[in-house]
């Protein structure tokens, strides 16, 4: 006699297709545009016990799934010294293979959310390419066999290694701004041989993944670097144009709609006033106008025992606590009032927090007058901007959502706040009339993509960190938490 459980499991396996009309071959999907593949609608409710087709445990990490044919590839870390690449069967989440690589040891990261497995894999349909900051670039077959590897020294970033590899024709592109060799690199995807390299010693550290912009005039490799946005010929590495004006240490990727390029990024070194304090403490504290005007008042509130020093234990969980050692200028293990007041003396780096729109055809040095429009509020720290159905969506740390008219930059609605005031690392994905978004503190949101105000269709808590951008194909959503991969789809009889 077949049990009811067996029937249910069999039914669910049949619901998750063997093949599909498309793949999700890189970070943010086809073209790096973060738009769902196929026309089938996704479920309008998804959670740990809602519309789950299967769930598979993973080694810890925050990379996004790469879905090619019947294989899903993810990366992780299964102990203190090994990076892991895992291949899962798409139909049921069964592990097909696992490869382990012993990585270079690196001191503890300064940011609590950093880790060794952040970059997402990419694939050309024959091989999958992965990158680990502590090991280097690795090419595997879809069966998990090693094709080639290019070991690289750890770039030494204190906030983890974020940029994902990107395929451009027969090249694998990798950016290592701020690394000892500070370069934009291109490798032959079949052999791993380096084809070209662009020195990047003047650009300092950055964490965004490059974007391949296919416009009506040419293909351009768009790289956000510290204080400068650059465009390169992906075949040769020749610089096509650059714009000096974006923020220092960007973590986002560019996107596009046809012949218009969009880029938005924010970082603390280019922030001041209320924006600085909301970014630093907004997850857990309401900073008053009086405290913004006089940070000594905020120091007094934090100094719970009144001893004239603020210890790490006296600071609530927030970005300021993550950056405790940076504010602690004399490195004595505590903050003094002068250190906290001095932290907001104004922008500490070149560039500015901004969003821009630029028409195709730029050459040389791009100036402000060449931009279609700019915007400077509600900007994202890590979650890349999403362009969908004529709108630009921005998700700012602290739960702030902004929606702009993609043509003019005018707000459709601005700075609407969610109740979850955590970091927003997951880049949003458009799926029909829904936007899939999520916070680091475990909350998944489905938003109405057509409403003229922030409208939440559904939200669910996963009790596990949500950092990874989901893959959405044919109405099926592959969502990675730190420790698991969920496959969601409509339950049908």
KAZICOR-V759712 format. One record per pair of residues at least 24 apart in sequence whose C-alpha atoms are under 8 Angstrom apart, sorted by the first residue. I is the first residue (numbers start at 0). J is the second residue. D is the distance in whole Angstrom. If there is no record, write none. Layout:
BEGIN
<<I J D> <I J D>>
END
This chain:
BEGIN
<<11 52 5> <11 53 8> <11 490 8> <12 52 7> <12 90 6> <12 91 6> <13 90 8> <14 52 7> <14 488 8> <14 490 8> <14 491 8> <15 52 7> <15 89 8> <15 90 5> <15 91 7> <15 475 7> <15 488 7> <16 89 8> <16 90 6> <17 68 8> <17 69 6> <17 89 7> <17 90 6> <18 68 6> <18 69 6> <19 68 8> <19 472 8> <19 473 7> <20 473 7> <21 472 7> <21 473 8> <22 66 6> <22 67 5> <22 68 7> <22 472 7> <23 64 8> <23 65 6> <23 66 5> <23 67 6> <23 470 6> <23 471 8> <23 472 7> <24 65 5> <24 66 6> <24 67 6> <24 120 8> <24 121 5> <24 122 5> <24 123 7> <24 124 8> <25 64 8> <25 65 6> <25 119 7> <25 120 6> <25 121 4> <25 122 7> <25 165 7> <26 63 7> <26 64 8> <26 65 7> <26 119 6> <26 120 7> <26 121 7> <26 163 7> <26 468 8> <27 426 8> <27 428 8> <27 468 7> <27 469 8> <27 470 7> <28 470 7> <30 211 7> <30 212 8> <31 210 7> <31 211 8> <31 254 7> <32 254 6> <32 255 7> <32 385 7> <32 386 8> <33 385 7> <33 426 8> <33 427 7> <33 428 5> <33 429 6> <34 387 8> <34 428 6> <34 429 5> <34 430 6> <34 471 8> <35 428 7> <35 429 6> <35 430 5> <35 431 8> <35 470 7> <35 471 5> <35 472 6> <35 473 8> <36 471 6> <36 472 5> <36 473 6> <37 472 6> <37 473 5> <37 474 7> <38 431 7> <38 473 6> <38 474 7> <39 473 5> <39 474 5> <40 430 7> <40 431 7> <40 473 7> <40 474 5> <41 430 7> <41 473 8> <41 474 4> <41 475 6> <41 476 7> <41 488 7> <41 489 7> <42 474 7> <42 487 7> <42 488 6> <42 489 5> <43 445 7> <43 456 7> <43 457 7> <44 445 8> <44 457 6> <44 458 8> <45 457 8> <45 458 8> <45 459 7> <45 487 7> <46 443 8> <46 458 8> <46 459 5> <46 460 7> <46 461 7> <47 459 8> <47 460 8> <47 461 6> <50 487 5> <50 488 6> <50 489 6> <50 490 6> <51 485 7> <51 486 6> <51 487 5> <51 488 7> <52 91 8> <52 485 8> <52 486 5> <52 487 5> <52 488 6> <52 490 8> <53 91 6> <53 92 7> <53 485 6> <53 486 5> <53 487 7> <54 92 7> <54 483 7> <54 484 6> <54 485 5> <54 486 6> <55 92 6> <55 93 7> <55 483 5> <55 484 5> <55 485 7> <56 482 6> <56 483 4> <56 484 7> <57 481 8> <57 482 5> <57 483 5> <57 484 7> <58 83 7> <58 482 6> <58 483 8> <59 116 8> <59 481 5> <59 482 5> <60 114 7> <60 115 7> <60 116 5> <60 117 6> <60 481 5> <60 482 7> <61 114 8> <61 116 6> <61 117 5> <61 118 8> <61 465 8> <61 466 6> <61 467 5> <61 479 8> <61 480 7> <61 481 6> <62 116 6> <62 117 5> <62 118 5> <62 119 5> <62 120 8> <62 466 8> <62 467 6> <62 468 8> <63 118 8> <63 119 5> <63 120 8> <63 467 5> <63 468 5> <63 469 6> <63 470 8> <63 479 7> <64 119 7> <64 120 7> <64 467 8> <64 468 8> <64 469 7> <64 470 6> <64 477 7> <64 478 8> <64 479 7> <65 119 7> <65 120 6> <65 121 6> <65 122 7> <65 470 8> <66 470 8> <67 122 7> <67 124 6> <68 124 8> <70 141 7> <72 120 7> <72 127 8> <73 119 7> <73 120 7> <74 116 6> <74 119 7> <74 120 8> <74 129 8> <75 115 8> <75 116 5> <76 115 7> <76 116 6> <80 104 7> <82 115 7> <82 116 7> <82 131 7> <82 134 8> <86 141 8> <86 142 8> <86 143 7> <95 142 8> <96 142 7> <96 143 6> <97 143 7> <98 143 7> <100 134 8> <101 134 7> <102 133 5> <102 134 5> <103 133 5> <103 134 6> <103 152 8> <103 153 7> <104 133 7> <105 133 7> <105 153 8> <105 155 8> <108 156 8> <108 157 5> <108 158 6> <108 159 7> <109 157 5> <109 158 6> <109 321 7> <109 322 7> <110 157 7> <110 158 5> <110 159 8> <110 321 5> <110 322 7> <111 321 6> <113 158 6> <113 159 5> <114 159 6> <114 160 8> <115 159 7> <115 160 7> <116 160 8> <117 159 8> <117 160 6> <117 161 5> <117 162 8> <117 163 8> <118 160 7> <118 161 5> <118 162 6> <118 163 4> <118 164 7> <119 163 5> <119 164 7> <120 163 7> <120 164 7> <121 164 7> <121 165 7> <121 166 7> <122 166 8> <123 166 8> <128 164 7> <129 163 8> <129 164 7> <130 163 7> <130 164 7> <131 160 8> <132 159 8> <132 160 5> <146 190 8> <147 190 7> <147 191 6> <148 191 7> <149 191 7> <153 178 8> <154 178 4> <154 179 6> <155 179 8> <156 204 8> <160 206 7> <161 206 5> <161 207 7> <161 208 7> <161 250 8> <162 206 5> <162 207 5> <162 208 4> <162 209 8> <163 207 8> <163 208 5> <163 209 8> <164 208 7> <165 208 8> <165 209 7> <165 210 8> <167 211 7> <167 233 7> <167 234 8> <170 194 8> <170 234 8> <173 209 8> <174 208 8> <174 209 7> <175 204 8> <175 205 8> <176 200 7> <176 202 6> <176 203 6> <176 204 5> <176 205 6> <176 206 8> <176 224 7> <177 202 7> <177 203 5> <177 204 4> <177 205 7> <178 204 7> <195 235 7> <195 236 7> <196 236 7> <197 236 6> <202 226 8> <202 227 8> <203 248 8> <204 248 6> <205 247 8> <205 248 5> <205 249 5> <205 250 6> <206 248 7> <206 249 6> <206 250 4> <206 251 7> <207 249 6> <207 250 4> <207 251 5> <207 252 5> <208 250 8> <208 251 7> <208 252 5> <209 252 6> <209 253 7> <210 252 6> <210 253 6> <210 254 7> <212 254 8> <212 255 7> <212 260 8> <213 257 8> <214 257 6> <214 258 5> <214 359 7> <215 257 7> <215 258 6> <215 359 8> <216 359 7> <216 360 7> <221 253 7> <222 252 8> <222 253 8> <223 249 7> <223 251 8> <223 252 7> <223 253 8> <224 248 7> <224 249 6> <225 249 6> <225 350 8> <226 349 6> <226 350 5> <226 351 7> <227 350 8> <239 361 8> <239 362 6> <239 363 6> <240 361 6> <240 362 5> <240 363 4> <240 364 6> <240 365 7> <241 362 8> <241 363 6> <241 364 5> <241 365 6> <242 364 6> <242 365 5> <242 366 7> <243 350 7> <243 365 8> <243 366 8> <244 349 8> <244 350 5> <244 351 6> <245 350 5> <245 351 5> <245 352 6> <245 353 6> <246 349 7> <246 350 5> <246 351 4> <246 352 5> <246 353 7> <247 348 6> <247 349 7> <247 350 6> <247 351 7> <249 380 8> <249 381 8> <250 380 6> <250 381 5> <251 379 8> <251 380 7> <251 381 5> <251 382 6> <251 383 5> <251 384 8> <252 383 5> <252 384 8> <253 383 7> <253 384 7> <254 384 7> <254 385 7> <254 386 7> <255 386 7> <256 386 7> <258 358 6> <258 359 5> <259 356 7> <259 357 6> <259 358 5> <259 359 6> <260 356 6> <260 357 5> <260 358 6> <260 359 7> <261 354 7> <261 355 6> <261 356 5> <261 357 7> <261 384 8> <262 354 6> <262 355 6> <262 356 7> <262 384 7> <263 352 8> <263 353 6> <263 354 4> <263 355 6> <263 378 6> <263 379 7> <263 383 7> <263 384 6> <264 352 6> <264 353 6> <264 354 7> <264 378 6> <264 379 6> <264 380 6> <264 381 8> <264 383 8> <265 351 8> <265 352 5> <265 353 7> <265 378 6> <265 379 6> <265 380 5> <266 352 7> <266 380 6> <268 346 5> <268 347 5> <268 348 6> <269 345 8> <269 346 4> <269 347 6> <269 348 6> <269 349 8> <269 350 7> <269 351 5> <269 352 6> <270 345 7> <270 346 6> <270 351 8> <270 352 7> <271 343 6> <271 344 7> <271 345 5> <271 346 6> <272 343 7> <272 345 8> <275 343 7> <277 397 8> <278 318 7> <278 396 7> <278 397 7> <279 317 6> <279 318 5> <279 319 5> <280 315 8> <280 317 5> <280 318 7> <280 319 6> <281 317 7> <281 397 6> <281 420 7> <282 316 8> <282 317 6> <282 397 6> <282 420 5> <282 421 5> <282 422 8> <283 315 7> <283 316 7> <283 317 7> <283 420 8> <284 315 8> <293 340 8> <294 339 7> <294 340 5> <295 336 6> <295 339 8> <295 340 6> <298 336 6> <298 339 7> <307 335 7> <307 336 8> <308 333 6> <308 334 6> <308 335 5> <308 336 7> <309 333 5> <309 334 5> <309 335 7> <310 334 7> <352 378 7> <353 378 7> <354 378 7> <371 407 8> <372 407 7> <372 408 6> <373 408 7> <374 408 7> <376 414 8> <377 401 6> <377 413 7> <377 414 6> <380 423 8> <380 424 8> <381 423 7> <381 424 5> <381 425 8> <381 426 8> <382 423 6> <382 424 5> <382 425 5> <382 426 4> <382 427 7> <383 426 5> <383 427 7> <384 426 7> <384 427 8> <385 426 8> <385 427 6> <385 428 7> <385 429 8> <387 429 7> <394 423 7> <394 427 8> <395 422 8> <395 423 6> <396 420 7> <396 421 6> <396 422 5> <396 423 5> <397 421 5> <397 422 6> <397 423 8> <398 422 7> <398 423 7> <398 438 8> <400 453 8> <411 451 6> <411 452 7> <412 451 7> <412 452 6> <412 453 7> <415 453 6> <423 466 8> <424 465 8> <424 466 5> <424 467 7> <425 465 7> <425 466 5> <425 467 5> <425 468 5> <425 469 8> <426 467 8> <426 468 5> <427 468 7> <428 468 8> <428 469 7> <428 471 8> <430 471 7> <437 465 6> <437 466 8> <438 464 8> <438 465 6> <438 466 7> <439 464 5> <439 465 5> <439 466 6> <440 464 6> <440 465 7> <441 465 5>>
END
